[in-house]
Amino acid sequence: MNEVVKPGRPYQGAARQARTRRTRAAVAEAARSLFTERGYAATTIEAISDRSDTPQPTVYRLFSSKLGILKALLDVSVAGDDQAVAMLDRPQVRALLSAEDPKDQLAGFAALVSDVMARVGPVHRILADAARSDQDAASLLAEIARQRHEGQRRIASSLARSGALRPRLTERDAADIIHALASPEVHGLLVSDRGWTSEQHEKWLRQILIDQLLP
């Protein structure tokens, strides 16, 4: 007589997923602190393993490499969580792209940028520092810039479609202006170097985008 194989209980799978997420978070946080203390180049997987109390094989299984950990830190910093939902599919971004008033759209964009940059800034600086001596890190930095420009271009496209751009300002130039002003480099210069608050940065970004893009 054939035995009936009972399916695994759903809570067992959920428990495993929860453990994996906790382990990933512990490894990522350990790496963040070590990157900040020692720099990217001087931080080893062994040190991350020790700091997070996670076996090295597990670290490699979860992230593949040290750069994989840094990329995961960036992804979580951009989104604000570890959910597998693209930024363009998140309600705040969808609402932003569908806003009818161009000033409201740029105000919402400035608020989003300031919020994201407050989380991303420190991790982006780690990556920029790593890119000076690590070709893979340099490639990741370039890819992130490309993705950021592509996402910001959607704001320019939305403004162009609604006829909201200043006369003689092309969609391409508008996208480049947004890319420059809403960059982690400018945020770092004003907030980290000059001591601006996030509120000051948001207000400045909102006003300068309106001044540069709208009639």
Secondary structure, DSSP 8 states (H G I E B T S, - for coil): ---------HHHHHHHHHHHHHHHHHHHHHHHHHHHHH-TTT--HHHHHHHHT--HHHHHHHHSSHHHHHHHHHHHHHHSS--S--GGGSHHHHHHHH-SSHHHHHHHHHHHHHHHHHHHHHHHHHHHHHHTT-HHHHHHHHHHHHHHHHHHHHHHHHHHHTT-S-TT--HHHHHHHHHHHT-HHHHIIIIIIT---HHHHHHHHHHHHHHHH--
